[in-house]
Structure formats: structure tokens, C-alpha cells
Amino acid sequence: MVNGVTLFQRPNPYVANSQGTWFGQGTASYHALNVSLLKRASRGLMFKTNYSWGKVLDLNSAILAVSGENEPPSTYSPVYRHLNKGVAAYSIEHQFNTNFSYQLPFGSGQRFGSGAGEWLNHLIGGWQWNGIVNAQTGFPITPMVGFNSSGTGNNTVLDVPDGNPNFKGSVISGTLEHWFDPRAYTMPVAGTFGNAGRSSIRGPALFNVDTSLFKRIPIREGVTLQFRAEAFNVFNHTNFGLPNQVVFQGNTSNYSYSSSAGEITQTAITSRQIQFALKLIF
């Protein structure tokens, strides 16, 4: 029994796992606090900054959606759907973004070098600095058993484990080998659903800064050449991808903790990249 609900094995043991149709039935909600600050262009500078603190709740985010890489691909309890309710797979609790554009004050008519000659003005004038900053908390993660321990007959990885009542300490280890501690979970009794729940832990946070420098070079009336130098992930900050969510390996009668439980094997974005380009505008 979980949350007052008597659990069951597959409704008809003579019917194998199958998929006849896709359908959606359930509810979702989104609540958030949003704050924005906008500076319109003046003295060459403009920027926009926004912060969001929010939560999305639903029954499942993964059906036919790539956003479900961090949770079961479907509802693990199709009859008692309220057991599936949790934070959506794409729900970010805290998110900060800002972008800016600054016309550097050099060259003719600017604060510095306003009296420069034609060739010097071509060299120091027309520069623009741009940037984008993004910082956010990690995506929610649902730990999963790794096989059909509930006995529903669904052979995809859906079932969640039980929380370990004897576990002490932090569930999040924060290492590449084990982002979360698998010992925080135990195997549910065969034929029942686990109580760990959807989206019970969070994955790695993300921080990224992109910047660029543009140079406008007038060729003749109506024709301008633009030089662009762009750097992505300029601080070369490592942003880790999602950890392996599968806690156990084996089957209901013979199982053990998976050696790769919580392991992170990839990054979320690339390392620093720098590129140069010329753009002709006419």
C-alpha cells in the first residue's frame, strides 16, 4: 500500500506488453515569479535582464518528447495517475538570463578619438561589444529501478525505487562517478510501486557566457563590411549532462546496485569555441 492505495500486479497476466494508441489525459500547472529589467539604447548601451523562479507540475513530460530524457518515458501507474504527479522534466526552479550590446565610445563623434583622422577613425571606430549570460539550476531527475519490478507488464524502464529510510547524509554526491548516492534507495517489494516519486532530485546546474565583438567598416554608400569575432562558453566552464538514472540491475529475484548509477558521461554544452567571420551588408 502506498499513500493509502492498494497496489496491484498487471491487470491481465495473459496479455503481453503492447502499444495500441497514444493518448493524453491529465493536468499540468505552472506557477512562477518573473522579474525583468530593460535598458533601452542610450550612450551606446542597451541590455535586458530577467530572473524566473518557477515550478511546473504534471503527470508525465516524456511521452513523444525529448524533454523526457531525465524521467520515465510514460506513467508508471496508469490506473492511479495521481501517483505520477511531480515536477515536470523541463521545470527549472531558478533561471537568470541577461544580454547586452555596447557601442564602444571610440572614433568620430564619440567620447574618445573624436578628432581622429580618416584612417585612424576607420581603425578605432565602429566597434560593438555584445554578450549573453545564462545561469540556471539543474533539471529534475527521477531515479529508476531499471526493470519492471511492479509487475505491470510494461517492459520499458518506468518503475521507481523506494527511498531508503536508513540512509543518512545527502542524496546528491555531486561527483562524475555518482551524481547521486544509489544507497539512498532500496528495491520496492515485488509487485508494488516505489515511493521515491518523480523528479525527486536535481541534476547539475548550468552556467554559460557567450560574447562577441563586431566591427563596422563602411565601404561606400549602402555597402558595409562587418567583421565578427565570437566566443562561445568564453570561460570554458564545464557544464555536466544528465546522470544515469538507473539505480539497480538484474531482475526482481536477483538484483544489485548498478555500478553506473548516477554516473555522468557527457557535457551539456561544448567547450570554449572561437570563430571569426566577415559579413557584407548591402
MORACOR-V853723 format. One record per residue. RES is the residue in one small letter. PHI is phi as a letter, one per 40 degrees, with the letter a starting at -180 (none if undefined). OMEGA is omega in whole degrees, -180 to 180 (NA if undefined). NEAR is the number of other C-alpha atoms within 10 Angstrom. Layout:
res | phi | omega | near
RES | PHI | OMEGA | NEAR
RES | PHI | OMEGA | NEAR
This chain:
res | phi | omega | near
m | none | 177 | 9
v | b | 180 | 11
n | f | 178 | 8
g | g | -178 | 6
v | b | 176 | 9
t | c | -175 | 10
l | c | -172 | 15
f | a | 170 | 15
q | c | -174 | 15
r | d | -176 | 15
p | d | -180 | 10
n | b | -176 | 9
p | c | -179 | 11
y | c | 179 | 8
v | b | -179 | 9
a | c | 177 | 12
n | c | -179 | 12
s | a | 178 | 9
q | b | -179 | 7
g | c | -178 | 5
t | a | 172 | 5
w | b | 175 | 7
f | a | 179 | 6
g | b | 178 | 8
q | a | -179 | 6
g | i | -178 | 10
t | b | 176 | 10
a | a | 179 | 14
s | a | 179 | 10
y | b | 176 | 12
h | b | -175 | 10
a | a | 169 | 12
l | b | -178 | 10
n | b | 178 | 11
v | b | -180 | 11
s | b | 176 | 12
l | b | -177 | 10
l | b | 174 | 13
k | b | 178 | 11
r | c | -174 | 10
a | d | 173 | 13
s | a | -177 | 9
r | f | 175 | 12
g | g | -175 | 13
l | b | 170 | 16
m | a | 178 | 16
f | a | 175 | 17
k | b | -179 | 15
t | b | 176 | 16
n | a | 178 | 14
y | b | 179 | 17
s | b | 172 | 17
w | b | -172 | 15
g | a | 179 | 15
k | a | 174 | 18
v | b | 177 | 17
l | b | 175 | 18
d | a | 180 | 19
l | c | 175 | 22
n | a | -179 | 25
s | b | -165 | 25
a | b | -176 | 19
i | c | 179 | 15
l | f | -178 | 10
a | b | 180 | 9
v | c | 180 | 12
s | c | -177 | 16
g | c | 179 | 18
e | c | -176 | 17
n | b | 177 | 26
e | a | 178 | 25
p | d | -176 | 25
p | c | 178 | 19
s | a | 177 | 20
t | c | -179 | 22
y | c | 175 | 25
s | b | -175 | 17
p | c | -178 | 11
v | c | 178 | 9
y | c | -171 | 12
r | c | -179 | 14
h | c | 177 | 13
l | c | -180 | 20
n | c | -174 | 17
k | c | 179 | 18
g | a | 179 | 21
v | c | -178 | 27
a | c | -176 | 27
a | c | -177 | 25
y | b | -176 | 21
s | c | 177 | 20
i | b | -175 | 20
e | c | 180 | 18
h | b | 179 | 17
q | a | 179 | 18
f | b | 179 | 17
n | b | 173 | 17
t | a | 174 | 18
n | b | -177 | 18
f | a | 175 | 18
s | a | -175 | 19
y | b | 175 | 18
q | c | -175 | 21
l | c | -172 | 19
p | c | 178 | 19
f | b | 176 | 18
g | h | -175 | 22
s | d | 179 | 19
g | g | -179 | 12
q | b | -176 | 16
r | c | -178 | 12
f | b | 177 | 14
g | g | -178 | 16
s | c | -180 | 14
g | c | -177 | 13
a | c | 177 | 17
g | c | -174 | 12
e | d | -176 | 10
w | c | 178 | 9
l | c | 178 | 13
n | c | 176 | 16
h | c | -177 | 16
l | c | -172 | 16
i | c | -177 | 17
g | c | 174 | 24
g | g | 180 | 20
w | c | 180 | 20
q | b | -180 | 18
w | b | -178 | 16
n | b | 178 | 18
g | a | 176 | 18
i | b | 178 | 19
v | b | 178 | 16
n | b | 176 | 14
a | b | -178 | 16
q | a | 174 | 19
t | c | -175 | 17
g | c | 176 | 21
f | c | 177 | 23
p | c | -178 | 23
i | b | 176 | 27
t | b | 174 | 27
p | c | -176 | 31
m | b | -177 | 27
v | c | -179 | 30
g | h | 176 | 22
f | a | -173 | 21
n | c | -179 | 22
s | c | -179 | 27
s | c | 180 | 26
g | g | -180 | 19
t | c | -179 | 22
g | g | 178 | 18
n | c | -173 | 19
n | c | 173 | 15
t | c | -177 | 14
v | c | -176 | 18
l | b | -168 | 23
d | c | 178 | 33
v | b | -179 | 31
p | c | 170 | 27
d | c | 170 | 20
g | c | -180 | 19
n | c | -178 | 15
p | c | -179 | 9
n | c | -179 | 10
f | c | 178 | 13
k | b | 178 | 9
g | h | -176 | 9
s | c | 177 | 10
v | c | 179 | 15
i | c | 177 | 17
s | c | 176 | 14
g | g | 179 | 16
t | b | 179 | 14
l | c | -179 | 15
e | c | 180 | 17
h | a | 178 | 18
w | c | 173 | 22
f | b | -178 | 25
d | c | -178 | 19
p | c | 180 | 24
r | c | 177 | 15
a | c | -176 | 20
y | b | 175 | 25
t | b | 180 | 22
m | c | 176 | 20
p | c | 173 | 20
v | c | -179 | 13
a | d | -180 | 16
g | g | 178 | 16
t | b | 176 | 19
f | c | 177 | 29
g | c | -178 | 24
n | b | -179 | 17
a | c | 174 | 21
g | g | 178 | 22
r | c | 170 | 28
s | f | -175 | 21
s | c | 177 | 12
i | b | -178 | 16
r | b | 178 | 19
g | c | -178 | 22
p | c | 176 | 21
a | c | -179 | 17
l | b | 174 | 19
f | a | -177 | 16
n | a | 177 | 19
v | b | 173 | 20
d | b | 179 | 19
t | a | 180 | 19
s | a | 178 | 19
l | b | -179 | 19
f | b | 176 | 19
k | b | -180 | 20
r | c | -177 | 19
i | b | 179 | 17
p | c | 177 | 14
i | c | 174 | 12
r | a | -176 | 9
e | d | 179 | 7
g | g | -179 | 8
v | b | -179 | 12
t | b | 174 | 15
l | b | -180 | 16
q | b | 174 | 17
f | c | -177 | 16
r | b | 171 | 17
a | b | -173 | 15
e | b | 178 | 17
a | b | 180 | 18
f | b | -173 | 20
n | f | -170 | 21
v | c | 179 | 16
f | c | 179 | 13
n | f | -179 | 14
h | c | 180 | 15
t | c | 177 | 16
n | b | -174 | 18
f | c | 176 | 18
g | c | -177 | 20
l | c | 177 | 23
p | c | 174 | 24
n | c | -173 | 23
q | c | -174 | 26
v | c | -174 | 24
v | c | -174 | 26
f | b | 174 | 24
q | b | -179 | 17
g | h | 178 | 13
n | a | -174 | 14
t | c | -178 | 19
s | c | -178 | 7
n | a | -176 | 7
y | b | 177 | 14
s | a | 176 | 13
y | c | 178 | 17
s | c | -180 | 18
s | c | -179 | 14
s | b | 179 | 18
a | c | 179 | 23
g | g | -177 | 26
e | c | 177 | 21
i | b | -176 | 20
t | b | -179 | 13
q | a | 178 | 13
t | b | -178 | 12
a | c | 178 | 13
i | b | -178 | 16
t | c | 172 | 13
s | c | -177 | 14
r | d | 176 | 15
q | b | -180 | 12
i | b | 179 | 13
q | a | 179 | 10
f | b | -178 | 12
a | a | 172 | 10
l | b | -178 | 12
k | b | 179 | 11
l | c | -178 | 12
i | b | -180 | 12
f | a | NA | 10
